[in-house]
Amino acid sequence: MFKIASSPHSHSGKLTARIMLWVILAMLPAVFAQLYYFGFGVLFQITIAVVFALCLEFLVTILRKKPKLFYISDFSVTLTALILAVAIPPYAPYWIILIGIFCAVILGKHVYGGLGQNPFNPAMVGYVVLLVSFPMQMTTWLAPVQLLHEPPTFIDAYHLIFSGGTTDGFSLHQLTASIDGMSSATPLDAVKTGLKANRSLAEINRSPLFTQSPLAGLGWFQVNLAFLLGGLFLVWKRIIHWQIPTALLITVCLFSLCSWLFSDNMPSPLWQLFSGATMFCAFFIATDPVTASITPKGKLVFGVLVGLLLCLIRFYGGYPDGAAFAILLANICVPLIDQYTRPRVTGYDLRGKN
């Protein structure tokens, strides 16, 4: 006779706080890469985001009469703040990140009841609100500091974020325009703007943003590579599953390949994979365990859907990168995806008899 005990019979050890800490740790290489290529503004944005998010979480737990330490110590709000902070331009005004964090924590999370009950990715809720409401501030990226004649110092970064100008009196627009004459300095922005102006891809690639890194653009390739390495680490640690990032990246690659083969002015699939937020989306945003599909087949469908929406928005939409919109639109479809991809229960009679 076997001794039978009540379930659960074993514990995987995957506590929420431990999972969040592993994800934060995996993001650190990309954070350091952003800090190296885009300056101290990244550090200021992360600090403001994390501090304000913790304060909001503390306030909400008081209003909801929930255990304060329990909610704050799971590090979920810290991860949300970190994701949003690295997604926005490093030198965006301080009030941009404050509004984004408020929308992410309040509208994206606690309105639905808190962690585990939110249908949408909180960080992407905050990001989309900012992108729709403040398009100029959200699309004004400073070129990599290696291309600037006078890279912003730590004090300059502080003044750019809190007052809008450096200690020498240069605004963010002036610093950016000195490189390529445009208000936006991301490779995706440059390609979309150039193609709309009937410029060839070869002419666009002559910009300093591309000549020093032909795969995707100086800084952006390195940041995406860091997100890729961090994501593979999470897969190896079994913090996230392989289905969503694999399906998403394959979809982006195939869609980009078809566009590249049938058009002379489309970047290569490798360029698309290492531009914008592709790797960030694949490994750190789409894999959110709360808002993504939970079934094995559903994860594949969800990844394909996010990749397809990302490419459609990136190639044919009004925004240069559609990661946030793709995630939120796919989140809407998760209940339907899970409904039709549920594994068959063993021992269940389809005729209604056990």
C-alpha angles and dihedrals in degrees: 000000000000122000108240121206129186119264143297092063095182139009123230092209092230098138117177094244092049092050092049092049092052091051091048090049091050090052094055096085090055091045091053090047090053090047091052097047102033104031139233094322088086090061093050093049093050093048094049092045097049095044094047093044092052091048091050092047090051092049094048093050089054092050092046091044092235128147103277100203093046094056097042096044094060088074092219093124090046090055091047090052092047093050093050093044094055091043097060126070109280094233099043113134115276093245090062093066091042092056091044093052092047091053092044097049100035105029098027100042122010098039087068095045104276136278114001096023102066114105094199132057103260096213091052091048089057092044095051092048089053094044094051095041101039108024096159096053092042095052099042104100121172113234116249110290089239088071096049123095090214111023114206113262124218090270091046090053090053092051094044091055099040103031106016100244143069125249087263092055099255118142124215090253091054092050091050096043090055089069108044107351092247132110090229123057106184120114091237091052091047094050096045093046092045095049091049087053089055093249119147122244090245091058092048092050091060089076115109087242090070107027094071094047113024095181095069114327136294110299096002095075091049093048092049090048090053090051089049092053091046091049093050088051090055091049090049090050089047091236089129130022123247098230100079100047092040094050092043096050094044090051092050090047095050094044091048091047092054091048092046094050095050099040132054094206101054122102119242122268090251090055090052092049093055099040130091117343099330099122092034090054095044098052108021109027109029091046094063102140094215101051102029128080115281102203121087095239091038091058089057092048091046092050092049091048093051092047092049094048091046092055095044092052093041095049103033107015131087095253123075093223124027102188097119095045091045091053095049094046090049090048088061090058097049097095090051092046092050091046093059099036100050112136114248112259111242113244095017117136112221089212090065097260125113 
